[in-house]
Amino acid sequence: MARARLRSSPWRTNITFEVDDAEELKVIEDQSIDLAICIGALEHMLDKRAVLATIYRVLKLSGRFFCLTPHADYVWYRTLAPLLGFATKHLSSDRMLTRDEFSALLGEAGFRRTWSAAWTFIPRGDMPVVLASLLSVLDAMGRHARLDSLRGGLSVCAWKQ
């Protein structure tokens, strides 16, 4: 879909999309890209350390890595789902990160400048409507009170310097 839309875009000569194994990125040359985006996938990747090191390798200097992922410290994953007996993994190998864990892995990969924030993510497909409504209220409270544990997602940006 992205490639189809790009064909009619005025930016088509400046943008390319590549898809590859995230742990290796064999089709992407070292220091050749400005932006790597990972949305809703990092939690499914087995070797997050290798993924982040590879992303660092392919980014140009000043290149950015942007990621949206579920947040391991979210009250749903940490407390409510286990208490209520809800499974929160889509794959048996799924592993979500806390902000500190993500930050540490980015540092190990070589990223020195990072930014992170909570974002609204409510896994509505994994729960009854009543619980999703409750988590929507908790998310609004979390936004207002700046309590990241009430917000389901983690938004991270890291720069290669």
C-alpha positions in Angstrom: 0.0 0.0 0.0 2.8 2.4 0.9 4.6 1.8 -2.4 1.4 2.3 -4.4 0.7 5.6 -2.7 4.3 6.7 -3.2 4.0 6.3 -7.0 1.6 9.2 -7.1 3.4 11.3 -4.4 5.4 14.4 -5.2 8.1 13.0 -2.9 8.5 9.7 -4.9 12.1 10.5 -5.9 13.1 11.1 -2.2 11.5 8.1 -0.5 12.0 4.4 -0.8 10.5 1.6 1.3 12.5 -1.6 2.1 11.4 -4.6 4.0 13.8 -7.1 5.4 14.6 -9.3 8.4 15.0 -6.8 11.2 17.9 -8.7 12.9 20.0 -8.5 9.7 18.7 -5.9 7.2 20.8 -7.5 4.5 19.3 -5.5 1.6 20.1 -2.1 3.3 23.6 -0.8 3.1 25.5 0.6 6.1 24.8 4.2 6.9 22.3 4.6 4.0 19.0 5.6 5.6 17.6 8.6 7.3 14.7 7.1 9.2 13.9 3.6 10.4 10.3 3.1 11.7 9.1 0.1 13.8 5.4 0.2 14.7 3.8 -2.6 16.7 6.6 -5.1 16.0 9.5 -4.8 18.4 7.7 -6.7 21.1 7.5 -9.7 18.7 11.2 -9.7 17.8 13.3 -12.4 19.5 16.7 -10.6 19.6 15.9 -7.0 20.3 19.6 -6.3 20.9 20.5 -7.5 17.4 17.6 -5.5 15.9 18.7 -2.3 17.5 22.4 -2.8 16.6 21.4 -3.4 12.9 19.2 -0.4 12.8 22.1 1.7 14.2 24.4 0.2 11.5 22.1 1.2 8.6 21.3 4.7 9.8 23.2 7.7 8.5 24.8 10.1 11.0 21.9 12.1 12.4 19.5 9.4 11.2 16.6 8.5 13.4 14.9 5.4 14.7 11.2 5.8 15.7 9.3 3.1 17.5 5.8 2.6 18.8 5.4 -0.4 21.1 3.3 -1.6 24.0 4.7 -0.5 27.4 5.6 -3.3 29.8 4.7 -1.1 32.8 1.2 -0.5 31.6 -1.3 -1.3 34.4 -3.2 -3.7 32.0 -0.1 -5.9 31.3 1.5 -5.6 34.7 -1.5 -6.0 37.0 -5.0 -6.2 35.6 -4.6 -8.9 32.9 -2.8 -11.3 35.2 -5.3 -10.7 38.0 -8.2 -11.4 35.6 -6.5 -14.3 33.8 -6.3 -12.6 30.4 -3.4 -13.7 28.0 -1.6 -10.6 26.7 0.9 -12.3 24.3 0.0 -12.9 20.7 3.1 -15.0 20.2 4.6 -17.1 22.9 7.9 -15.3 22.4 6.4 -11.8 22.8 8.3 -9.6 25.3 7.4 -6.0 26.0 10.0 -3.6 27.3 9.8 -1.0 30.1 11.1 2.5 29.2 14.3 1.8 31.2 14.9 -1.5 29.4 14.4 0.1 26.0 16.7 3.0 26.9 19.4 0.6 28.0 19.2 -1.5 24.8 19.4 1.7 22.7 22.5 2.7 24.6 24.1 -0.7 24.1 23.4 -0.3 20.3 25.3 3.0 20.3 22.4 5.6 20.5 23.4 8.4 22.8 20.4 10.8 22.2 17.0 9.4 22.9 13.5 10.6 23.6 10.5 8.6 24.9 6.9 9.3 25.9 3.8 7.4 26.7 1.1 7.2 24.0 -2.5 5.9 24.0 -2.6 2.2 23.2 -5.5 0.1 24.4 -5.4 -3.5 23.2 -9.2 -3.6 22.6 -9.0 -6.8 20.6 -7.7 -8.6 23.7 -10.4 -7.8 26.1 -14.2 -7.3 26.6 -15.7 -3.9 25.7 -16.3 -3.0 29.4 -12.6 -3.4 30.2 -11.6 -1.4 27.1 -13.8 1.4 28.2 -12.3 1.3 31.7 -8.8 1.4 30.2 -9.9 4.4 28.0 -10.9 6.2 31.2 -7.6 5.3 32.8 -5.7 6.5 29.7 -7.4 9.9 29.9 -6.5 10.1 33.6 -2.9 9.1 32.8 -2.7 11.8 30.1 -4.0 14.4 32.5 -2.0 13.3 35.5 1.1 12.3 33.5 1.0 8.7 34.9 2.7 6.5 32.2 1.5 3.3 33.9 -2.0 4.2 32.9 -1.0 4.6 29.2 -0.5 1.4 27.1 2.1 2.5 24.6 5.7 3.6 24.6 6.9 6.0 21.9 10.6 6.1 21.4 12.9 8.1 19.1 16.7 7.7 19.0 19.3 9.6 16.9 22.6 8.3 15.6 25.2 10.9 16.4 
